Amino acid sequence: MDYFLTEEQVMIRELTRQIAEEKVVPVREELDEKEEFPWGIMEVLAQSDLFGLFIPEEYGGLEKGCLELCIAVEELSRACLGVATTYAANALGTYPILLFGSDEQKKKYLPEIAAGKRLVAFGLTEANAGSDAGGIQTTAKLDGNEYVLNGTKQWITNGGEAEIYTIIAITDKSKGARGASGFIIEKGTPGFNFGKKEKKMGIRASATRELIFDNCRIPRENILSKEGMGFILTMKTLDNSRPGVGAQGVGVAQGAFEEAVKFARQRVQFGHPIISFQAVQHMLADMATEIEAARALVYSTARYIDSGAKEVTKESAMAKVFATDMAMRVTTNAVQVMGGSGYMREYPVEKMMRDAKILQIYEGTNQIQRNVIGLSLIKEAAKK
């Protein structure tokens, strides 16, 4: 379909697709096997100014929006979801600074982020706090002109590799989730260390580690906005980032679909290519239709966010849940179309199916997304 992209948006898509095909596809299997962080590819993306897509020009960015970011994420995901996750998580970690940072914080951090010189990560999840943000136990106590952080963050994407971290910690336990605050912490700060690199089912090129804070002292001015804004900061950040997860779903599904079609045209059974069989045609037809529907929803949501809409929680959750559930179905069906070949590591759909699963889990499980959508519907009904 024609989504009436501008010339600049088409250029972003073509540039990112070229990088994906020339730099990512040849090494994606090796990166997956070795669980190797894709620093070389990140450098290429930095040289292409793709880290600055959504950052204002005054801080060295291109001042584009959520749609442009989704386009780039989709193209990278079409080639390798592990690489795309590394890139997308950088944006996730940057949004708190972009949305809630002071002028001084933005001037200090955003230019280097836009240039791709310093990678970013977002630290929310803990052993007892995933979907339930109120379960956060990491604390930040003010001591003179410094905050002292103690606690552990779990399953943090880009953990250990990133140099800048936006962290959510409790500053007032008596207020529960409303007592959370956001902070900027740099790698190398005394008392800030990392756990082991996690071994995962998929997205193995992406690094996932614990963040460990042991009497970690940071300057008072490293707080984002003010105390008690951590919950709002988190929700606004996720509202902006979830369409990007949807774009990951669209991209990995598109990549798997293309592999399935190519295989179905070449594989001959009973004297005919299997794409000539109605059963296979119907599977491919459903896959193509679902991908297009998900892309339309993701792009529409991204445009809605870029329009300046203030309340996007429901739409953002819809884009995430629909596109990522679709990605799991499509990648699974791609393996099915390819039969035994699809199950073998020789073909990329095996990896795509493993990778796709995480999309239904991170940045809010799809069950939680349905809760979010349902709550929004209740609120809307109450206003009528």
Secondary structure, 3 states (H helix, E strand, C coil): CCCCCCHHHHHHHHHHHHHHHHHHCCCHHHHHHHCCCCHHHHHHHHHCCHHHCCCCHHHCCCCCCHHHHHHHHHHHHHHCHHHHHHHHHHHHHHHHHHHHCCHHHHHHHHHHHHCCCCCEEEECCECCECCCHHHCCCEEEEECCEEEEEEEEEEEECCCCCCEEEEEEECCHHHHHHHEEEEEEECCCCCEEEEEECCCCCCCCCCEEEEEEEEEEEEHHHEECCCCCHHHHHHHHHHHHHHHHHHHHHHHHHHHHHHHHHHHHHCEECCEEHHHCHHHHHHHHHHHHHHHHHHHHHHHHHHHHHCCCCCCHHHHHHHHHHHHHHHHHHHHHHHHHHHHHHCCCCCCHHHHHHHHHHHHCCCCCHHHHHHHHHHHHHHHHHHC
